[in-house]
Amino acid sequence: MTASRQSGHPPPDRVRVLVVGAGPAGMVAGITLAGYGIDVLLVEKRTRASALSRAMLVSTRTMELMRRWGLEAAVRAEASDVEAYTYVTESLTAGAGSDLPMAIPTRPEAAVVSPTRPAWAPQDSIEPILFAHLRTLPTAEVRLGCELTGLRQDDDGVQATLLDSRTGTAHVIEARYVIGADGPYSTVREQLGIAMEGLDHLGHYESVQFRAPLDAVVGDRKPAIYMITRPDAAGFLSRRGHGDRWVFARERAPDQAGLADLGEAELAGLLARAAGVDELRPRVDRLSTFALAAMLAERYREGRGFLIGDAAHRMTPRGGTGMNTAVQDAFDLGWKLAWVLQKWAPADLLDSYQTERRPIGKHNVDFSAAPPTVPATASETLPWDLNGRLAHHWLPAPGCAPPPADPVSTIDLVGDGLTVLAGREGRRWTSTRAIATAPIPLTVRLLDQGTAAALGLRPGGAVLVRPDCQEIRRWSHYDEADPPRADHLAPAPRPLPAD
């Protein structure tokens, strides 16, 4: 794109993809693109990492992506040792209560469908892990304290005006594409002229993050959330990571004094009542308020501009889908943009971002709109989280010593290009390497008989899989007249998960 510039302005920087916003969605977009060698610039108006823990659940599918990037252990190290249920009780010390299921799979439920499991890790612990990994990728750059103030595009690319908050100077970036990952009040979305649809006022909530030695109080019980029913301390208590970090959250009624209006002693008394420990002396880290909404962008794309994360959808905490939908949006768009920029696929592959991800966003927005007290189970949310991706099965350990340090799942076999999985009797599939799918890299993986059968493959048959583990073609036998092809990119037809 050729920019018209006022005299005296420096020439614009150029980058293939500009990502506005460096929260989880923006960083995952950057990680995915840079993983393909695409030069990508992330700009973030904050000058430092956020101290808000906000999201606290890393879902099954999102943990599979962390595993893909070698970050699973780092995320797990920051996670709380809790189980996926809510405990309804008058206070932590009440000694009586009831369990409510959550829309999160338990460890046994996750073990059936995935090589990993959800993690109860706060967002302020996840972001540094993603940021550190992003900085190891040579084609990625992050600029903090840099705010988007203007955006325009033509057939060749986009031109963004950025303001450096530390120096007050403006400069111009030219890019092939721009991704709006700049949150619920997205400037990118506004500049693209995309409206939001849905419910904008579902209640006002407030929370207090604090530190207190409550391990001895809760004992062996490890629910992810405590629903406190005591009238003078009603709300939700949950751990934030490990150690003594906790958060208390509640809906604020119109005539109710806010947490910020309470004196230090009053706030400590509220937390003591919720904990059921009169002598509790909590150390308050921060207070925050947030309005709940359930909204969806009317479209996810305008020309060369795309929306991901909260810029594309706003969800309540119910089901823990917000950050996870954002991360999976970012990965989906990231690999598709990379393929187009690498000339592995035609530009119309980018149309599939909206057609494949917006129905999931709509479902999760609608699901989140129900009151948080309405019970939900993993059977309702897990199919939408996994989105019909390739089935997980452990591969048998090879007959060698020492055995591999980590077991390998079928999910782990899927690479950044196209992947063919075939049984041992399908060795002829190896001859398709780099023939019909050029220039897309093609990897052929031969499976043992048991794993091939578990995937429903006939002897000599094969399945073709995209980087997101979506099955896109299946063969009952090798056919020279019908090899894997570069135009086999759409997922195999299948119904959306049932509600």
C-alpha positions in Angstrom: 0.0 0.0 0.0 1.3 3.4 -0.9 0.6 5.9 1.9 0.1 9.6 1.5 2.0 11.3 4.3 2.2 14.9 5.5 5.6 16.5 4.9 8.1 15.9 7.7 6.6 12.6 8.8 9.0 9.7 8.7 8.3 6.9 6.2 6.0 4.2 7.6 7.2 0.9 9.1 6.1 -2.1 7.2 5.0 -5.5 8.5 3.0 -8.3 7.1 0.5 -8.5 10.1 -0.3 -5.9 12.7 -2.0 -7.1 15.9 -3.6 -4.4 18.0 -3.7 -5.6 21.6 -1.4 -7.9 23.5 -3.7 -9.8 25.8 -4.0 -13.6 25.5 -5.7 -13.4 22.1 -3.2 -11.0 20.6 -0.3 -12.9 21.9 -1.6 -16.2 20.6 -2.1 -14.7 17.2 1.5 -13.4 17.3 2.8 -16.8 18.5 1.0 -18.6 15.7 2.0 -16.3 12.9 5.7 -16.0 14.1 5.8 -19.8 14.4 5.4 -19.8 10.6 8.1 -17.2 10.1 5.6 -14.4 9.4 6.8 -11.0 10.6 4.2 -9.7 13.0 4.0 -6.6 15.2 1.9 -6.4 18.4 1.1 -3.0 19.8 -0.4 -2.6 23.2 -1.6 0.7 24.8 -0.7 -0.6 28.3 2.9 0.1 29.3 3.1 -3.0 31.5 1.4 -6.3 32.0 -2.0 -6.3 33.6 -2.3 -7.2 37.3 -5.9 -8.2 36.9 -6.4 -12.0 37.1 -9.8 -11.8 35.3 -10.1 -15.1 33.5 -9.2 -18.1 35.6 -9.8 -21.2 33.5 -7.6 -22.6 30.8 -9.9 -25.1 29.0 -9.1 -28.5 27.7 -8.6 -27.4 24.1 -6.6 -24.3 25.1 -4.3 -26.5 27.2 -3.8 -28.6 24.1 -2.5 -25.5 22.3 -0.2 -24.8 25.3 1.1 -28.4 25.0 1.7 -27.7 21.3 4.0 -24.8 22.1 5.7 -26.6 25.0 4.0 -24.4 27.6 1.8 -27.0 29.4 4.2 -27.5 32.3 4.7 -23.7 32.8 0.9 -23.2 32.9 0.3 -26.1 35.2 2.9 -24.7 37.6 0.8 -21.6 38.0 -2.5 -23.4 38.5 -4.5 -24.0 41.6 -4.9 -27.6 42.8 -8.6 -27.6 42.6 -11.4 -29.8 41.2 -14.1 -28.8 38.7 -17.1 -28.2 40.9 -18.7 -25.4 43.0 -19.3 -25.9 46.7 -22.4 -24.0 48.0 -22.0 -23.1 51.6 -22.7 -20.4 54.2 -19.0 -19.8 54.7 -15.7 -21.7 54.4 -16.0 -23.0 57.9 -19.7 -23.7 57.9 -19.1 -27.5 57.8 -22.1 -28.1 55.6 -22.9 -27.5 52.0 -23.6 -29.0 48.6 -21.7 -29.7 45.4 -22.7 -28.2 42.0 -21.2 -29.5 38.8 -19.4 -27.0 36.6 -19.2 -26.6 32.9 -15.6 -27.9 33.1 -14.5 -31.5 32.7 -13.1 -33.3 35.8 -9.7 -34.9 35.5 -11.3 -38.4 34.7 -13.6 -36.8 32.1 -10.7 -34.9 30.5 -8.5 -38.0 30.5 -10.9 -39.8 28.1 -10.8 -37.1 25.4 -7.5 -35.3 25.7 -3.8 -35.7 26.4 -4.1 -32.9 28.9 -6.8 -31.3 31.2 -8.1 -27.9 32.1 -6.0 -25.7 34.4 -7.4 -23.3 37.0 -4.7 -20.6 36.3 -5.3 -16.9 36.5 -4.9 -14.7 33.5 -2.2 -12.6 35.1 -0.1 -15.8 35.4 -0.9 -16.9 31.8 0.0 -13.7 30.1 3.7 -13.6 31.2 4.1 -17.2 30.0 2.7 -16.3 26.6 4.7 -13.1 26.5 8.0 -14.8 27.3 7.4 -17.4 24.6 6.5 -14.8 22.1 9.7 -12.9 22.7 11.7 -16.1 21.7 10.3 -16.0 18.2 12.6 -13.9 15.9 9.9 -12.5 13.6 7.6 -11.2 16.4 7.9 -7.7 17.9 5.9 -6.2 20.8 5.6 -2.4 21.4 4.0 -1.4 24.7 2.6 2.0 25.4 1.5 2.2 21.7 -2.1 3.0 20.9 -4.0 2.8 17.6 -5.6 6.1 16.7 -6.4 5.6 13.1 -6.9 2.9 10.5 -7.6 2.8 6.8 -7.2 0.1 4.1 -7.3 -0.5 0.4 -7.0 -3.5 -1.8 -3.2 -3.8 -1.1 -3.1 -3.4 2.7 -3.8 -1.4 5.7 -2.3 1.8 7.2 -2.4 2.3 10.9 -1.6 5.5 12.9 0.0 4.7 16.2 0.5 7.0 19.2 3.5 6.4 21.5 2.1 7.3 25.0 5.5 7.8 26.5 6.8 10.3 23.9 3.5 11.7 22.5 4.7 11.1 18.9 2.6 9.5 16.2 3.9 7.3 13.4 2.5 5.1 10.7 2.5 1.3 10.2 1.7 -0.3 6.9 0.7 -4.0 6.9 -0.9 -6.6 4.7 -3.5 -7.4 7.4 -4.6 -6.1 10.8 -6.0 -8.1 13.7 -8.1 -6.3 16.3 -7.4 -8.0 19.7 -8.0 -4.8 21.6 -10.8 -5.8 23.9 -14.5 -5.1 24.4 -14.2 -1.4 23.4 -12.1 -2.2 20.4 -10.7 0.7 18.4 -10.1 -1.6 15.5 -13.7 -2.7 15.5 -14.9 0.9 15.5 -12.5 1.8 12.7 -13.7 -1.1 10.6 -17.4 -0.1 11.2 -18.5 -3.4 12.7 -21.4 -3.3 15.2 -22.0 -5.5 18.2 -25.3 -7.4 18.8 -26.7 -8.8 22.1 -27.2 -7.9 25.7 -25.0 -5.0 27.0 -26.3 -4.8 30.6 -26.4 -8.1 32.5 -25.4 -6.7 35.8 -22.5 -5.0 37.6 -20.0 -7.1 39.5 -17.1 -6.2 41.7 -14.3 -8.1 43.2 -11.4 -7.9 45.6 -8.2 -9.8 45.2 -6.6 -10.5 48.6 -4.1 -12.7 50.3 -5.0 -14.7 53.4 -3.8 -18.1 54.8 -7.0 -20.1 54.2 -5.5 -23.5 53.4 -6.0 -24.7 57.0 -9.6 -23.4 56.9 -10.7 -25.3 53.7 -8.8 -28.5 54.6 -8.9 -31.3 52.0 -11.9 -29.9 50.1 -10.8 -28.4 46.8 -13.7 -26.9 44.8 -12.8 -24.4 42.1 -15.4 -22.0 43.5 -17.1 -21.5 46.8 -20.6 -20.0 46.5 -21.1 -18.2 49.8 -24.7 -17.9 50.8 -24.4 -16.0 54.1 -26.7 -13.0 53.6 -24.2 -10.4 54.9 -21.3 -11.9 52.9 -23.0 -13.4 49.8 -20.7 -13.9 46.8 -18.1 -16.2 45.3 -14.7 -17.1 46.7 -12.1 -18.8 44.6 -8.3 -19.3 44.6 -6.1 -17.4 42.2 -3.2 -19.7 41.3 -1.5 -21.3 44.3 -0.5 -20.0 47.7 -2.5 -17.5 49.6 -4.1 -15.6 46.6 -7.9 -15.5 46.7 -10.6 -13.4 45.1 -14.1 -12.5 46.4 -16.6 -11.4 43.8 -20.3 -10.4 44.0 -23.0 -8.8 42.0 -23.6 -5.2 43.2 -27.2 -4.2 43.7 -28.2 -0.7 42.7 -28.7 0.4 46.3 -25.7 -1.5 47.7 -22.5 0.2 48.9 -19.6 -0.9 46.7 -16.5 -2.6 47.9 -14.6 0.6 47.1 -16.9 2.5 49.5 -16.0 0.3 52.5 -13.4 1.2 54.9 -10.4 -1.0 55.5 -12.0 -2.6 58.6 -15.4 -3.0 56.9 -13.8 -4.8 53.9 -11.8 -7.0 56.1 -14.9 -7.9 58.1 -16.8 -8.8 54.9 -14.0 -11.2 53.9 -13.8 -12.6 57.4 -17.5 -13.4 57.3 -17.3 -15.1 53.9 -14.4 -17.1 55.2 -16.0 -17.8 58.5 -12.9 -16.7 60.3 -13.5 -13.8 62.7 -9.8 -13.1 63.3 -8.9 -13.1 59.5 -6.6 -10.3 58.6 -6.6 -10.2 54.8 -4.1 -8.2 52.8 -6.0 -6.5 49.9 -4.1 -6.4 46.6 -6.7 -4.6 44.5 -10.4 -3.9 43.9 -12.1 -4.0 40.5 -15.5 -3.6 39.0 -16.8 -5.0 35.7 -20.1 -5.0 33.8 -21.4 -8.2 32.4 -22.4 -8.4 28.8 -23.2 -11.1 26.2 -22.5 -9.6 22.8 -21.3 -10.7 19.4 -19.8 -8.8 16.5 -22.1 -8.8 13.5 -19.2 -10.0 11.5 -15.6 -10.9 12.2 -14.0 -9.4 9.2 -14.0 -6.2 7.1 -11.6 -6.4 4.1 -8.1 -6.9 5.5 -9.2 -6.3 9.1 -10.2 -9.1 11.5 -11.5 -9.3 15.0 -10.6 -11.8 17.7 -11.2 -12.2 21.4 -13.2 -9.7 23.3 -13.2 -7.4 20.2 -15.4 -10.1 18.5 -17.4 -11.3 21.5 -18.2 -10.4 25.1 -19.1 -13.2 27.5 -19.9 -13.4 31.1 -17.7 -15.7 33.4 -20.3 -18.5 33.2 -18.6 -21.6 31.8 -15.2 -19.9 31.6 -15.4 -19.6 27.8 -14.3 -16.0 27.3 -10.5 -16.3 27.2 -10.6 -19.8 25.7 -12.8 -18.8 22.8 -10.4 -15.8 22.3 -7.3 -18.0 22.3 -8.9 -20.5 19.8 -10.0 -17.6 17.6 -6.5 -16.4 17.5 -5.0 -19.7 16.6 -7.5 -20.4 13.9 -7.0 -17.0 12.2 -3.2 -17.1 12.8 -2.5 -20.3 10.9 -4.9 -19.4 8.1 -3.3 -15.9 7.6 0.2 -17.6 7.7 -0.8 -20.1 5.0 -2.1 -17.3 2.8 0.9 -15.1 3.3 3.2 -18.1 2.7 1.3 -18.7 -0.5 0.3 -22.2 0.7 -3.4 -21.5 0.2 -5.6 -19.0 -1.7 -6.8 -15.9 0.0 -10.4 -17.2 0.2 -9.2 -19.5 3.0 -9.5 -16.4 5.2 -13.3 -16.4 4.6 -13.5 -19.6 6.7 -12.4 -17.8 9.8 -15.8 -16.2 10.2 -17.8 -19.2 8.9 -16.0 -21.6 11.3 -15.5 -19.5 14.4 -18.5 -17.2 14.6 -21.0 -20.0 15.3 -18.9 -21.1 18.2 -18.7 -17.5 19.4 -22.5 -17.2 19.2 -23.1 -20.4 21.1 -20.7 -19.3 23.9 -22.1 -15.8 24.1 -25.7 -17.2 24.4 -24.5 -19.8 26.9 -22.9 -17.2 29.1 -26.0 -15.1 29.2 -27.7 -17.5 31.6 -27.4 -16.5 35.3 -24.2 -17.8 37.0 -26.4 -19.8 39.5 -27.9 -21.9 36.7 -26.0 -25.2 36.8 -24.1 -26.4 33.7 -22.1 -29.5 33.0 -19.0 -30.3 31.0 -21.2 -32.4 28.6 -22.7 -29.1 27.5 -19.5 -27.2 26.9 -16.8 -29.7 26.1 -18.0 -30.5 22.6 -17.9 -26.8 21.7 -14.5 -26.4 23.2 -13.0 -29.4 21.3 -15.0 -28.5 18.2 -15.0 -31.9 16.7 -11.2 -32.1 16.4 -9.3 -35.3 15.8 -9.9 -37.9 18.4 -7.3 -38.3 21.1 -5.7 -41.8 21.6 -2.4 -42.5 23.2 0.2 -44.2 21.0 1.8 -47.3 22.4 5.3 -46.7 23.7 8.0 -47.9 21.3 9.8 -51.1 22.3 13.0 -49.4 23.2 14.9 -48.4 26.3 14.6 -46.0 27.9 11.0 -45.3 27.2 10.1 -41.8 26.0 9.8 -39.2 28.7 6.3 -38.1 27.7 3.6 -40.3 26.1 2.5 -39.2 22.6 -1.1 -38.6 21.6 -2.7 -38.6 18.2 -3.1 -34.8 18.8 0.6 -34.5 19.2 1.2 -35.9 15.6 -0.5 -32.9 13.9 2.0 -30.4 12.5 1.9 -26.9 11.0 1.1 -28.1 7.5 -1.2 -31.0 6.4 -0.9 -34.3 8.2 -1.8 -37.7 6.9 -2.4 -40.4 9.5 -2.5 -43.9 8.1 -2.2 -47.5 9.3 0.9 -49.6 8.9 -0.7 -51.3 5.9 -0.9 -47.9 4.2 2.7 -47.3 3.5 1.9 -46.2 0.0 0.6 -43.0 1.5 4.2 -42.0 2.1 4.7 -41.7 -1.6 2.2 -38.7 -1.6 4.7 -36.6 0.2 5.1 -33.2 -1.5 3.3 -34.4 -4.6 -0.3 -33.2 -4.7 -0.3 -30.7 -1.8 2.7 -28.6 -2.9 3.5 -26.0 -1.7 1.8 -27.0 1.6 4.2 -29.1 3.7 2.8 -32.6 4.1 3.7 -35.0 6.8 2.7 -38.7 6.7 2.4 -40.5 10.0 2.1 -44.3 10.1 0.1 -45.6 13.0 0.0 -48.9 14.8 -2.9 -51.1 14.1 -4.7 -50.4 17.3 -4.5 -46.6 17.0 -5.6 -46.7 13.4 -8.6 -48.8 14.3 -9.4 -46.4 17.2 -9.5 -43.6 14.7 -11.9 -45.6 12.5 -9.3 -46.2 9.7 -9.6 -49.3 7.6 -6.5 -51.2 6.7 -4.7 -49.1 4.1 -7.0 -46.1 4.8 -5.9 -42.7 5.9 -7.2 -39.4 7.3 -6.0 -35.8 6.3 -5.8 -33.3 9.1 -5.3 -29.5 9.2 -3.1 -27.7 11.8 -6.1 -27.2 14.1 -6.7 -31.0 14.2 -9.8 -30.7 12.0 -10.3 -33.8 9.8 -10.7 -32.6 6.2 -10.7 -35.8 4.2 -10.8 -39.5 4.8 -10.0 -42.5 2.5 -10.8 -46.2 2.9 -7.8 -47.1 0.8 -4.9 -45.6 -1.2 -6.0 -44.3 -4.5 -3.4 -42.8 -6.9 -6.2 -41.0 -8.7 -7.3 -39.3 -5.5 -4.3 -38.2 -3.4 -4.3 -35.5 -0.7 -4.7 -32.2 -2.5 -4.1 -28.6 -1.5 -7.8 -27.7 -2.1 -8.8 -30.2 0.6 -9.0 -27.5 3.3 -12.6 -27.4 4.5 -13.5 -29.6 7.5 -15.4 -32.7 6.8 -19.2 -32.0 6.9 -20.5 -32.6 10.4 -23.3 -31.1 12.6 -22.5 -28.5 15.2 -22.5 -29.9 18.8 -25.9 -30.3 20.3 -27.0 -27.8 23.0 
